Amino acid sequence: MFMSNNACLVPTSFWLTGIPGLESLHIWLSIPFGSMYLVAVVGNVTILAVVKVERSLHQPMYFFLCMLAIIDLVLSTSTMPKLLSIFWFGAHNIDPDACLTQMFFVHCFATVESGIFLAMAYDRYVAICDPLRHTTVLTNAVVSHLGLAALLRGVLYIGPLPLMIRLRLPLYRTQIIAHSYCEHMAVVTLACGNTRVNNLYGMGIGFLVLIVDSLAIAASYVMIFRAVMGLATPEARLKTLGTCGSHICAILVFYIPIAVSSLTHRFGHNVPPHIHILLANFYLLIPPILNPVVYAVRTKQIRERLLHILKLGSHPK
């Protein structure tokens, strides 16, 4: 499993425990986790298909929604197949390079998703505060550039994490990772040597992504609400705010589980380990499951197109 170097180890593979403390329930846990993953895949693929087919949805907000769907598919697929293989087949081993690759995808695309929410907030700001210029400001080229910027930011922010582990932390006290996937801190805490730089960089990126992005989104909505309150009638205000409803729900679905998981990890020292791990998995599964539901329920065009497809499918041939 590993090569020894004094009191530390150079692992040839890592061992993911799955959900520590609940090993006897792994086969039962596979049922809800497998079901949630299936729902996430079907829901996001459906959103992509509906937006592609329905030309009335070829607008900035729905292009951003497609980006979210792709990100959610990557996020859930980067962890769930391995977790299910642990539950079903006891496939705990993971190659160090595969571990670092999984770490990169999980943290990178979580960062990219936050960037897309920020871009969507800008879209809503322009649509409500400067509606006459919305189509000229948020062109298809601008939307694609915003999506690319979010992706590049994720790569630049997260790329150093696995590189620093590879270059600075070759030795480990144990190869056993008490987690269901290769989360950054779960790996770093096992390393021998000085991990201060890794810890500070990880915390710095977390601050930039969660705090700065959420503050920027909040600032855009302050300006949006000021513009809405200036409308003449309550009906106009409700109708205008309704266009933001799906975005606000998706933001809450994304940020609240991450905030709860992060706070529990940092300060919940008395919280059992399996609660930490379950929360860490839920924040990768809840947005991919709920985002398609939120937009399907709250968006008339998506809802009507889905109902049309379901009616066609129910007609006998």
C-alpha positions as CSV (number, residue, x, y, z in Angstrom):
1,M,0.0,0.0,0.0
2,F,2.8,2.4,0.8
3,M,6.5,3.0,1.0
4,S,8.0,4.0,4.4
5,N,10.2,7.0,5.0
6,N,11.2,7.3,8.7
7,A,7.9,7.7,10.6
8,C,5.9,8.9,7.6
9,L,4.6,7.2,4.5
10,V,4.7,7.7,0.8
11,P,1.3,6.2,-0.2
12,T,0.9,4.3,-3.5
13,S,-2.8,4.6,-3.0
14,F,-5.3,6.2,-0.6
15,W,-8.2,4.5,1.2
16,L,-11.5,6.4,1.3
17,T,-13.6,5.2,4.2
18,G,-17.0,6.3,2.8
19,I,-19.2,7.4,5.7
20,P,-17.0,6.7,8.8
21,G,-19.0,5.3,11.7
22,L,-21.8,4.1,9.4
23,E,-20.0,1.3,7.5
24,S,-22.6,-1.2,8.5
25,L,-25.3,0.9,6.8
26,H,-23.4,1.6,3.5
27,I,-25.6,-0.7,1.4
28,W,-28.7,1.0,2.8
29,L,-27.2,4.5,2.3
30,S,-26.5,3.6,-1.3
31,I,-30.3,3.7,-2.0
32,P,-30.9,7.4,-1.2
33,F,-27.5,8.5,-2.6
34,G,-28.0,6.5,-5.8
35,S,-31.6,7.8,-6.2
36,M,-30.5,11.4,-5.6
37,Y,-27.7,11.0,-8.1
38,L,-30.1,9.6,-10.7
39,V,-32.5,12.4,-10.1
40,A,-29.7,15.0,-10.5
41,V,-28.5,13.5,-13.8
42,V,-32.0,13.2,-15.3
43,G,-33.1,16.7,-14.1
44,N,-30.1,18.5,-15.5
45,V,-30.0,16.6,-18.8
46,T,-33.7,17.4,-19.2
47,I,-33.0,21.1,-18.6
48,L,-30.3,21.1,-21.2
49,A,-32.6,19.3,-23.7
50,V,-35.5,21.6,-23.1
51,V,-33.4,24.8,-23.5
52,K,-31.8,23.4,-26.7
53,V,-35.2,22.6,-28.3
54,E,-37.2,25.6,-27.1
55,R,-36.1,28.6,-29.1
56,S,-37.9,31.1,-26.8
57,L,-35.5,30.0,-24.1
58,H,-32.4,31.1,-26.1
59,Q,-31.9,34.0,-23.7
60,P,-29.0,34.9,-21.3
61,M,-30.7,33.6,-18.2
62,Y,-31.3,30.2,-19.7
63,F,-27.9,30.0,-21.2
64,F,-26.5,30.5,-17.7
65,L,-29.0,27.9,-16.5
66,C,-27.5,25.4,-19.0
67,M,-24.0,26.3,-17.6
68,L,-25.3,25.5,-14.1
69,A,-26.7,22.2,-15.4
70,I,-23.3,21.1,-16.9
71,I,-21.5,22.2,-13.7
72,D,-23.9,20.3,-11.5
73,L,-23.5,17.2,-13.7
74,V,-19.7,17.4,-13.3
75,L,-19.9,18.1,-9.5
76,S,-22.1,15.1,-8.8
77,T,-20.4,12.8,-11.2
78,S,-17.0,13.6,-9.8
79,T,-17.9,12.1,-6.4
80,M,-21.1,9.9,-6.6
81,P,-19.8,7.0,-8.8
82,K,-16.8,6.5,-6.5
83,L,-19.0,6.7,-3.4
84,L,-21.5,4.2,-4.8
85,S,-18.6,1.8,-5.7
86,I,-17.5,2.0,-2.1
87,F,-21.0,1.3,-0.9
88,W,-21.7,-1.6,-3.4
89,F,-18.3,-3.2,-4.0
90,G,-16.0,-2.0,-1.2
91,A,-13.8,-0.2,-3.7
92,H,-12.1,2.0,-1.1
93,N,-8.7,2.4,-2.9
94,I,-8.0,5.5,-5.0
95,D,-4.8,6.3,-6.8
96,P,-3.0,9.5,-5.5
97,D,-3.2,11.1,-8.9
98,A,-6.9,10.2,-9.2
99,C,-7.4,11.6,-5.7
100,L,-5.9,14.9,-6.6
101,T,-7.9,15.0,-9.9
102,Q,-11.1,14.4,-8.0
103,M,-10.1,17.2,-5.5
104,F,-9.5,19.6,-8.4
105,F,-12.9,18.9,-10.1
106,V,-14.9,19.1,-6.9
107,H,-13.4,22.4,-5.7
108,C,-12.9,23.9,-9.2
109,F,-16.5,23.4,-10.3
110,A,-17.9,24.6,-7.0
111,T,-16.0,27.8,-7.6
112,V,-17.2,28.0,-11.2
113,E,-20.8,27.6,-10.0
114,S,-20.4,30.5,-7.7
115,G,-19.1,32.5,-10.6
116,I,-22.1,31.6,-12.7
117,F,-24.4,32.8,-10.0
118,L,-22.6,36.1,-9.9
119,A,-23.0,36.4,-13.7
120,M,-26.7,35.6,-13.3
121,A,-27.0,38.3,-10.7
122,Y,-25.4,40.8,-13.2
123,D,-27.9,39.6,-15.8
124,R,-30.9,40.3,-13.5
125,Y,-29.4,43.6,-12.5
126,V,-29.2,44.8,-16.2
127,A,-32.6,43.3,-17.1
128,I,-34.4,45.2,-14.3
129,C,-32.3,48.4,-13.7
130,D,-31.5,49.0,-17.4
131,P,-34.0,47.0,-19.4
132,L,-33.7,48.9,-22.6
133,R,-30.0,48.0,-22.9
134,H,-30.3,44.4,-21.7
135,T,-30.3,42.8,-25.2
136,T,-27.3,44.9,-26.3
137,V,-25.3,44.4,-23.1
138,L,-26.0,40.7,-22.5
139,T,-25.3,39.4,-26.0
140,N,-24.5,35.8,-26.7
141,A,-20.8,36.7,-26.9
142,V,-20.9,38.4,-23.6
143,V,-22.7,35.5,-22.0
144,S,-20.1,33.0,-23.3
145,H,-17.3,35.3,-22.1
146,L,-18.7,35.5,-18.6
147,G,-19.0,31.7,-18.5
148,L,-15.4,31.3,-19.7
149,A,-14.3,33.8,-17.1
150,A,-16.0,31.8,-14.4
151,L,-14.3,28.7,-15.6
152,L,-10.8,30.3,-15.9
153,R,-11.2,31.8,-12.4
154,G,-12.1,28.3,-11.0
155,V,-9.0,26.8,-12.7
156,L,-6.7,29.6,-11.5
157,Y,-8.0,29.5,-8.0
158,I,-8.1,25.8,-7.4
159,G,-5.3,24.6,-9.7
160,P,-2.6,25.3,-7.0
161,L,-4.4,23.2,-4.4
162,P,-3.4,19.7,-5.8
163,L,-0.1,21.1,-7.1
164,M,0.9,22.3,-3.6
165,I,0.0,18.9,-2.2
166,R,2.0,17.1,-4.8
167,L,5.0,19.3,-4.5
168,R,5.0,20.2,-0.7
169,L,3.4,17.2,1.0
170,P,4.7,13.9,-0.3
171,L,4.7,12.1,3.1
172,Y,1.7,11.1,5.1
173,R,1.1,9.6,8.6
174,T,-1.6,7.3,7.1
175,Q,-3.1,6.6,3.7
176,I,-6.7,6.4,5.2
177,I,-8.8,9.4,4.3
178,A,-11.8,9.6,6.7
179,H,-14.0,10.9,4.0
180,S,-16.1,9.7,1.0
181,Y,-14.1,11.8,-1.5
182,C,-10.7,13.6,-1.7
183,E,-11.7,16.9,-0.1
184,H,-8.8,19.3,0.3
185,M,-8.6,19.5,4.1
186,A,-9.3,15.8,4.6
187,V,-6.1,15.1,2.6
188,V,-4.0,17.9,4.0
189,T,-4.6,17.0,7.7
190,L,-3.0,13.6,7.1
191,A,0.2,15.0,5.7
192,C,3.5,15.2,7.5
193,G,5.4,18.4,7.5
194,N,4.3,22.0,7.5
195,T,0.7,22.4,6.1
196,R,0.3,26.1,7.1
197,V,0.6,27.3,3.5
198,N,-1.9,24.8,2.2
199,N,-4.3,25.7,5.1
200,L,-4.0,29.4,4.5
201,Y,-4.4,29.2,0.7
202,G,-7.5,27.0,1.1
203,M,-9.1,29.4,3.6
204,G,-8.2,32.3,1.4
205,I,-9.9,30.8,-1.6
206,G,-12.9,29.9,0.5
207,F,-13.1,33.6,1.6
208,L,-12.8,34.9,-1.9
209,V,-15.4,32.6,-3.4
210,L,-18.0,32.5,-0.7
211,I,-17.8,35.9,1.0
212,V,-16.8,38.1,-1.9
213,D,-19.2,36.5,-4.4
214,S,-22.1,36.5,-2.0
215,L,-21.5,40.1,-1.1
216,A,-21.3,41.1,-4.8
217,I,-24.6,39.2,-5.4
218,A,-26.2,40.9,-2.4
219,A,-25.1,44.3,-3.7
220,S,-26.7,43.6,-7.1
221,Y,-29.9,42.7,-5.4
222,V,-29.9,45.8,-3.2
223,M,-29.8,47.9,-6.4
224,I,-32.5,45.6,-8.0
225,F,-34.8,46.0,-5.0
226,R,-34.3,49.8,-5.1
227,A,-35.3,49.8,-8.7
228,V,-38.3,47.6,-8.1
229,M,-39.5,49.8,-5.2
230,G,-39.6,52.7,-7.6
231,L,-42.2,51.0,-9.8
232,A,-45.7,52.6,-9.8
233,T,-47.9,49.7,-8.8
234,P,-47.6,46.6,-6.4
235,E,-48.5,44.4,-9.4
236,A,-45.6,45.7,-11.4
237,R,-43.2,45.2,-8.4
238,L,-44.4,41.6,-7.9
239,K,-44.1,40.8,-11.6
240,T,-40.6,42.2,-11.8
241,L,-39.4,40.4,-8.6
242,G,-40.9,37.2,-10.0
243,T,-38.3,37.2,-12.7
244,C,-35.6,37.0,-9.9
245,G,-37.4,34.3,-7.9
246,S,-35.7,31.3,-9.5
247,H,-32.2,32.8,-9.3
248,I,-32.7,33.7,-5.6
249,C,-33.9,30.2,-4.8
250,A,-30.9,28.6,-6.7
251,I,-28.5,30.9,-4.8
252,L,-29.9,29.9,-1.4
253,V,-29.8,26.2,-2.4
254,F,-26.2,26.6,-3.3
255,Y,-24.8,28.8,-0.6
256,I,-26.7,27.6,2.5
257,P,-25.5,23.9,2.4
258,I,-21.9,25.0,1.7
259,A,-22.1,27.5,4.6
260,V,-23.6,25.0,7.0
261,S,-21.0,22.3,6.0
262,S,-18.1,24.8,6.3
263,L,-19.2,26.1,9.7
264,T,-19.8,22.6,11.0
265,H,-16.3,21.6,9.8
266,R,-14.5,24.6,11.3
267,F,-16.4,25.0,14.6
268,G,-18.5,21.9,15.1
269,H,-15.9,19.9,17.1
270,N,-18.5,18.0,18.9
271,V,-20.4,17.0,15.8
272,P,-19.9,13.3,14.9
273,P,-17.6,12.7,11.9
274,H,-20.4,11.0,9.9
275,I,-22.5,14.2,10.1
276,H,-19.5,16.2,8.6
277,I,-19.2,13.7,5.7
278,L,-23.0,13.5,5.1
279,L,-23.2,17.4,4.9
280,A,-20.2,17.5,2.6
281,N,-21.9,15.1,0.2
282,F,-25.3,16.8,0.5
283,Y,-23.9,20.2,-0.6
284,L,-22.6,18.5,-3.8
285,L,-26.0,16.8,-4.4
286,I,-28.6,19.2,-3.2
287,P,-28.0,22.0,-5.9
288,P,-27.9,19.5,-8.8
289,I,-31.2,18.0,-7.6
290,L,-33.0,21.2,-6.8
291,N,-31.8,23.6,-9.5
292,P,-33.8,21.8,-12.3
293,V,-36.8,21.6,-10.0
294,V,-36.7,25.3,-9.0
295,Y,-36.4,26.4,-12.6
296,A,-39.0,23.9,-13.9
297,V,-41.5,25.0,-11.3
298,R,-40.9,28.8,-11.5
299,T,-40.3,29.2,-15.2
300,K,-43.4,29.2,-17.4
301,Q,-41.7,28.3,-20.7
302,I,-39.7,25.4,-19.2
303,R,-42.8,24.1,-17.4
304,E,-45.0,24.3,-20.5
305,R,-42.4,22.6,-22.7
306,L,-42.0,19.8,-20.2
307,L,-45.8,19.3,-20.0
308,H,-45.9,19.3,-23.8
309,I,-43.2,16.6,-23.9
310,L,-45.0,14.5,-21.3
311,K,-48.3,14.7,-23.1
312,L,-46.7,13.6,-26.3
313,G,-45.0,10.7,-24.5
314,S,-48.3,9.6,-23.0
315,H,-50.2,9.5,-26.3
316,P,-50.6,5.9,-27.6
317,K,-49.0,5.3,-31.0
